[in-house]
Amino acid sequence: MLLPEDLEQQFQVELEQFEEARQVRYVTAIERMAEQRGRQEIAKRSP
């Protein structure tokens, strides 16, 4: 769908604002496993 240039620019601005507001760090399964292992190692070392 083609928008008039002014609407296209407005859409781009609003899309960027939406994406920035919703920005959430994605954690991969490997990162989650590494974090869990790290927590387990810390728990083992704590008296």
PyMOL Python script that loads the backbone (N, CA, C, O; Angstrom):
from pymol import cmd

cmd.read_pdbstr("""\
ATOM      1  N   MET A   1       0.843  -1.171   0.000  1.00  0.00           N
ATOM      2  CA  MET A   1       0.000   0.000   0.000  1.00  0.00           C
ATOM      3  C   MET A   1       0.888   1.234   0.000  1.00  0.00           C
ATOM      4  O   MET A   1       1.784   1.356   0.835  1.00  0.00           O
ATOM      5  N   LEU A   2       0.656   2.109  -0.890  1.00  0.00           N
ATOM      6  CA  LEU A   2       1.422   3.344  -0.957  1.00  0.00           C
ATOM      7  C   LEU A   2       0.667   4.460  -0.248  1.00  0.00           C
ATOM      8  O   LEU A   2      -0.529   4.669  -0.453  1.00  0.00           O
ATOM      9  N   LEU A   3       1.408   5.162   0.588  1.00  0.00           N
ATOM     10  CA  LEU A   3       0.831   6.305   1.285  1.00  0.00           C
ATOM     11  C   LEU A   3       1.378   7.587   0.678  1.00  0.00           C
ATOM     12  O   LEU A   3       2.467   7.591   0.105  1.00  0.00           O
ATOM     13  N   PRO A   4       0.635   8.662   0.800  1.00  0.00           N
ATOM     14  CA  PRO A   4       1.194   9.951   0.403  1.00  0.00           C
ATOM     15  C   PRO A   4       2.442  10.223   1.252  1.00  0.00           C
ATOM     16  O   PRO A   4       2.549   9.748   2.383  1.00  0.00           O
ATOM     17  N   GLU A   5       3.364  10.978   0.705  1.00  0.00           N
ATOM     18  CA  GLU A   5       4.666  11.176   1.353  1.00  0.00           C
ATOM     19  C   GLU A   5       4.534  11.692   2.786  1.00  0.00           C
ATOM     20  O   GLU A   5       5.242  11.212   3.672  1.00  0.00           O
ATOM     21  N   ASP A   6       3.656  12.646   3.031  1.00  0.00           N
ATOM     22  CA  ASP A   6       3.522  13.185   4.386  1.00  0.00           C
ATOM     23  C   ASP A   6       3.002  12.125   5.359  1.00  0.00           C
ATOM     24  O   ASP A   6       3.449  12.072   6.505  1.00  0.00           O
ATOM     25  N   LEU A   7       2.074  11.288   4.922  1.00  0.00           N
ATOM     26  CA  LEU A   7       1.581  10.217   5.778  1.00  0.00           C
ATOM     27  C   LEU A   7       2.636   9.135   5.988  1.00  0.00           C
ATOM     28  O   LEU A   7       2.716   8.552   7.068  1.00  0.00           O
ATOM     29  N   GLU A   8       3.430   8.868   4.982  1.00  0.00           N
ATOM     30  CA  GLU A   8       4.521   7.892   5.100  1.00  0.00           C
ATOM     31  C   GLU A   8       5.520   8.356   6.153  1.00  0.00           C
ATOM     32  O   GLU A   8       5.966   7.559   6.977  1.00  0.00           O
ATOM     33  N   GLN A   9       5.871   9.627   6.133  1.00  0.00           N
ATOM     34  CA  GLN A   9       6.812  10.162   7.119  1.00  0.00           C
ATOM     35  C   GLN A   9       6.222  10.102   8.519  1.00  0.00           C
ATOM     36  O   GLN A   9       6.909   9.732   9.471  1.00  0.00           O
ATOM     37  N   GLN A  10       4.951  10.465   8.645  1.00  0.00           N
ATOM     38  CA  GLN A  10       4.282  10.415   9.937  1.00  0.00           C
ATOM     39  C   GLN A  10       4.245   8.974  10.457  1.00  0.00           C
ATOM     40  O   GLN A  10       4.483   8.729  11.640  1.00  0.00           O
ATOM     41  N   PHE A  11       3.949   8.038   9.579  1.00  0.00           N
ATOM     42  CA  PHE A  11       3.917   6.633   9.955  1.00  0.00           C
ATOM     43  C   PHE A  11       5.285   6.171  10.453  1.00  0.00           C
ATOM     44  O   PHE A  11       5.372   5.488  11.474  1.00  0.00           O
ATOM     45  N   GLN A  12       6.340   6.534   9.750  1.00  0.00           N
ATOM     46  CA  GLN A  12       7.689   6.124  10.143  1.00  0.00           C
ATOM     47  C   GLN A  12       8.039   6.667  11.523  1.00  0.00           C
ATOM     48  O   GLN A  12       8.606   5.951  12.348  1.00  0.00           O
ATOM     49  N   VAL A  13       7.704   7.920  11.775  1.00  0.00           N
ATOM     50  CA  VAL A  13       7.992   8.528  13.082  1.00  0.00           C
ATOM     51  C   VAL A  13       7.237   7.782  14.179  1.00  0.00           C
ATOM     52  O   VAL A  13       7.810   7.434  15.211  1.00  0.00           O
ATOM     53  N   GLU A  14       5.953   7.542  13.949  1.00  0.00           N
ATOM     54  CA  GLU A  14       5.145   6.852  14.951  1.00  0.00           C
ATOM     55  C   GLU A  14       5.602   5.407  15.155  1.00  0.00           C
ATOM     56  O   GLU A  14       5.575   4.904  16.278  1.00  0.00           O
ATOM     57  N   LEU A  15       6.011   4.751  14.105  1.00  0.00           N
ATOM     58  CA  LEU A  15       6.513   3.387  14.218  1.00  0.00           C
ATOM     59  C   LEU A  15       7.796   3.343  15.047  1.00  0.00           C
ATOM     60  O   LEU A  15       7.956   2.467  15.896  1.00  0.00           O
ATOM     61  N   GLU A  16       8.694   4.271  14.807  1.00  0.00           N
ATOM     62  CA  GLU A  16       9.937   4.325  15.591  1.00  0.00           C
ATOM     63  C   GLU A  16       9.633   4.575  17.057  1.00  0.00           C
ATOM     64  O   GLU A  16      10.243   3.954  17.927  1.00  0.00           O
ATOM     65  N   GLN A  17       8.700   5.474  17.348  1.00  0.00           N
ATOM     66  CA  GLN A  17       8.334   5.763  18.730  1.00  0.00           C
ATOM     67  C   GLN A  17       7.722   4.527  19.390  1.00  0.00           C
ATOM     68  O   GLN A  17       8.016   4.223  20.546  1.00  0.00           O
ATOM     69  N   PHE A  18       6.881   3.827  18.658  1.00  0.00           N
ATOM     70  CA  PHE A  18       6.265   2.606  19.172  1.00  0.00           C
ATOM     71  C   PHE A  18       7.323   1.556  19.483  1.00  0.00           C
ATOM     72  O   PHE A  18       7.294   0.941  20.548  1.00  0.00           O
ATOM     73  N   GLU A  19       8.252   1.349  18.561  1.00  0.00           N
ATOM     74  CA  GLU A  19       9.294   0.341  18.761  1.00  0.00           C
ATOM     75  C   GLU A  19      10.190   0.698  19.943  1.00  0.00           C
ATOM     76  O   GLU A  19      10.580  -0.184  20.708  1.00  0.00           O
ATOM     77  N   GLU A  20      10.519   1.971  20.101  1.00  0.00           N
ATOM     78  CA  GLU A  20      11.351   2.389  21.227  1.00  0.00           C
ATOM     79  C   GLU A  20      10.622   2.170  22.549  1.00  0.00           C
ATOM     80  O   GLU A  20      11.230   1.746  23.531  1.00  0.00           O
ATOM     81  N   ALA A  21       9.334   2.454  22.578  1.00  0.00           N
ATOM     82  CA  ALA A  21       8.550   2.290  23.799  1.00  0.00           C
ATOM     83  C   ALA A  21       8.410   0.823  24.174  1.00  0.00           C
ATOM     84  O   ALA A  21       8.305   0.497  25.356  1.00  0.00           O
ATOM     85  N   ARG A  22       8.406  -0.050  23.206  1.00  0.00           N
ATOM     86  CA  ARG A  22       8.205  -1.479  23.439  1.00  0.00           C
ATOM     87  C   ARG A  22       9.501  -2.265  23.469  1.00  0.00           C
ATOM     88  O   ARG A  22       9.479  -3.494  23.528  1.00  0.00           O
ATOM     89  N   GLN A  23      10.621  -1.579  23.430  1.00  0.00           N
ATOM     90  CA  GLN A  23      11.903  -2.264  23.320  1.00  0.00           C
ATOM     91  C   GLN A  23      12.151  -3.140  24.544  1.00  0.00           C
ATOM     92  O   GLN A  23      12.256  -2.647  25.667  1.00  0.00           O
ATOM     93  N   VAL A  24      12.241  -4.412  24.313  1.00  0.00           N
ATOM     94  CA  VAL A  24      12.493  -5.401  25.358  1.00  0.00           C
ATOM     95  C   VAL A  24      13.673  -6.240  24.908  1.00  0.00           C
ATOM     96  O   VAL A  24      13.742  -6.686  23.763  1.00  0.00           O
ATOM     97  N   ARG A  25      14.587  -6.443  25.819  1.00  0.00           N
ATOM     98  CA  ARG A  25      15.758  -7.246  25.488  1.00  0.00           C
ATOM     99  C   ARG A  25      15.332  -8.694  25.312  1.00  0.00           C
ATOM    100  O   ARG A  25      14.680  -9.265  26.186  1.00  0.00           O
ATOM    101  N   TYR A  26      15.696  -9.278  24.197  1.00  0.00           N
ATOM    102  CA  TYR A  26      15.395 -10.679  23.939  1.00  0.00           C
ATOM    103  C   TYR A  26      16.511 -11.538  24.506  1.00  0.00           C
ATOM    104  O   TYR A  26      17.682 -11.325  24.195  1.00  0.00           O
ATOM    105  N   VAL A  27      16.158 -12.492  25.324  1.00  0.00           N
ATOM    106  CA  VAL A  27      17.134 -13.392  25.925  1.00  0.00           C
ATOM    107  C   VAL A  27      16.963 -14.761  25.264  1.00  0.00           C
ATOM    108  O   VAL A  27      15.881 -15.348  25.286  1.00  0.00           O
ATOM    109  N   THR A  28      18.036 -15.246  24.685  1.00  0.00           N
ATOM    110  CA  THR A  28      17.968 -16.550  24.024  1.00  0.00           C
ATOM    111  C   THR A  28      17.965 -17.668  25.056  1.00  0.00           C
ATOM    112  O   THR A  28      18.286 -17.451  26.225  1.00  0.00           O
ATOM    113  N   ALA A  29      17.605 -18.848  24.620  1.00  0.00           N
ATOM    114  CA  ALA A  29      17.590 -20.015  25.502  1.00  0.00           C
ATOM    115  C   ALA A  29      18.983 -20.280  26.061  1.00  0.00           C
ATOM    116  O   ALA A  29      19.126 -20.647  27.228  1.00  0.00           O
ATOM    117  N   ILE A  30      19.991 -20.097  25.245  1.00  0.00           N
ATOM    118  CA  ILE A  30      21.372 -20.331  25.700  1.00  0.00           C
ATOM    119  C   ILE A  30      21.747 -19.330  26.786  1.00  0.00           C
ATOM    120  O   ILE A  30      22.394 -19.691  27.768  1.00  0.00           O
ATOM    121  N   GLU A  31      21.341 -18.073  26.611  1.00  0.00           N
ATOM    122  CA  GLU A  31      21.623 -17.062  27.632  1.00  0.00           C
ATOM    123  C   GLU A  31      20.905 -17.397  28.941  1.00  0.00           C
ATOM    124  O   GLU A  31      21.479 -17.255  30.020  1.00  0.00           O
ATOM    125  N   ARG A  32      19.656 -17.840  28.843  1.00  0.00           N
ATOM    126  CA  ARG A  32      18.907 -18.216  30.049  1.00  0.00           C
ATOM    127  C   ARG A  32      19.584 -19.372  30.776  1.00  0.00           C
ATOM    128  O   ARG A  32      19.680 -19.365  32.003  1.00  0.00           O
ATOM    129  N   MET A  33      20.058 -20.372  30.018  1.00  0.00           N
ATOM    130  CA  MET A  33      20.741 -21.508  30.638  1.00  0.00           C
ATOM    131  C   MET A  33      22.032 -21.054  31.311  1.00  0.00           C
ATOM    132  O   MET A  33      22.353 -21.512  32.408  1.00  0.00           O
ATOM    133  N   ALA A  34      22.767 -20.165  30.670  1.00  0.00           N
ATOM    134  CA  ALA A  34      24.018 -19.668  31.251  1.00  0.00           C
ATOM    135  C   ALA A  34      23.739 -18.886  32.533  1.00  0.00           C
ATOM    136  O   ALA A  34      24.478 -19.009  33.511  1.00  0.00           O
ATOM    137  N   GLU A  35      22.688 -18.092  32.531  1.00  0.00           N
ATOM    138  CA  GLU A  35      22.332 -17.341  33.739  1.00  0.00           C
ATOM    139  C   GLU A  35      21.945 -18.293  34.869  1.00  0.00           C
ATOM    140  O   GLU A  35      22.327 -18.086  36.020  1.00  0.00           O
ATOM    141  N   GLN A  36      21.198 -19.319  34.541  1.00  0.00           N
ATOM    142  CA  GLN A  36      20.789 -20.303  35.544  1.00  0.00           C
ATOM    143  C   GLN A  36      22.016 -21.012  36.121  1.00  0.00           C
ATOM    144  O   GLN A  36      22.113 -21.194  37.335  1.00  0.00           O
ATOM    145  N   ARG A  37      22.934 -21.405  35.270  1.00  0.00           N
ATOM    146  CA  ARG A  37      24.164 -22.055  35.752  1.00  0.00           C
ATOM    147  C   ARG A  37      24.950 -21.120  36.650  1.00  0.00           C
ATOM    148  O   ARG A  37      25.490 -21.541  37.673  1.00  0.00           O
ATOM    149  N   GLY A  38      25.015 -19.860  36.272  1.00  0.00           N
ATOM    150  CA  GLY A  38      25.722 -18.882  37.094  1.00  0.00           C
ATOM    151  C   GLY A  38      25.092 -18.746  38.473  1.00  0.00           C
ATOM    152  O   GLY A  38      25.793 -18.681  39.482  1.00  0.00           O
ATOM    153  N   ARG A  39      23.762 -18.703  38.507  1.00  0.00           N
ATOM    154  CA  ARG A  39      23.066 -18.611  39.798  1.00  0.00           C
ATOM    155  C   ARG A  39      23.316 -19.860  40.639  1.00  0.00           C
ATOM    156  O   ARG A  39      23.478 -19.773  41.857  1.00  0.00           O
ATOM    157  N   GLN A  40      23.345 -21.011  39.991  1.00  0.00           N
ATOM    158  CA  GLN A  40      23.591 -22.253  40.725  1.00  0.00           C
ATOM    159  C   GLN A  40      25.010 -22.264  41.299  1.00  0.00           C
ATOM    160  O   GLN A  40      25.219 -22.694  42.433  1.00  0.00           O
ATOM    161  N   GLU A  41      25.966 -21.801  40.530  1.00  0.00           N
ATOM    162  CA  GLU A  41      27.357 -21.747  41.014  1.00  0.00           C
ATOM    163  C   GLU A  41      27.484 -20.793  42.192  1.00  0.00           C
ATOM    164  O   GLU A  41      28.187 -21.092  43.157  1.00  0.00           O
ATOM    165  N   ILE A  42      26.819 -19.663  42.125  1.00  0.00           N
ATOM    166  CA  ILE A  42      26.864 -18.698  43.241  1.00  0.00           C
ATOM    167  C   ILE A  42      26.210 -19.318  44.463  1.00  0.00           C
ATOM    168  O   ILE A  42      26.717 -19.169  45.575  1.00  0.00           O
ATOM    169  N   ALA A  43      25.095 -20.011  44.279  1.00  0.00           N
ATOM    170  CA  ALA A  43      24.406 -20.638  45.408  1.00  0.00           C
ATOM    171  C   ALA A  43      25.286 -21.700  46.058  1.00  0.00           C
ATOM    172  O   ALA A  43      25.268 -21.847  47.280  1.00  0.00           O
ATOM    173  N   LYS A  44      26.049 -22.438  45.269  1.00  0.00           N
ATOM    174  CA  LYS A  44      26.941 -23.464  45.815  1.00  0.00           C
ATOM    175  C   LYS A  44      28.040 -22.844  46.672  1.00  0.00           C
ATOM    176  O   LYS A  44      28.433 -23.414  47.690  1.00  0.00           O
ATOM    177  N   ARG A  45      28.535 -21.678  46.262  1.00  0.00           N
ATOM    178  CA  ARG A  45      29.645 -21.025  46.950  1.00  0.00           C
ATOM    179  C   ARG A  45      29.194 -20.280  48.199  1.00  0.00           C
ATOM    180  O   ARG A  45      29.998 -20.055  49.104  1.00  0.00           O
ATOM    181  N   SER A  46      27.947 -19.903  48.263  1.00  0.00           N
ATOM    182  CA  SER A  46      27.451 -19.131  49.418  1.00  0.00           C
ATOM    183  C   SER A  46      27.277 -20.040  50.606  1.00  0.00           C
ATOM    184  O   SER A  46      26.736 -21.139  50.479  1.00  0.00           O
ATOM    185  N   PRO A  47      27.740 -19.583  51.787  1.00  0.00           N
ATOM    186  CA  PRO A  47      27.599 -20.430  52.993  1.00  0.00           C
ATOM    187  C   PRO A  47      26.175 -20.488  53.479  1.00  0.00           C
ATOM    188  O   PRO A  47      25.890 -21.152  54.475  1.00  0.00           O
TER     189      PRO A  47
END
""", "prot")
cmd.dss("prot")
cmd.show_as("cartoon", "prot")
cmd.util.cbc("prot")
cmd.orient("prot")
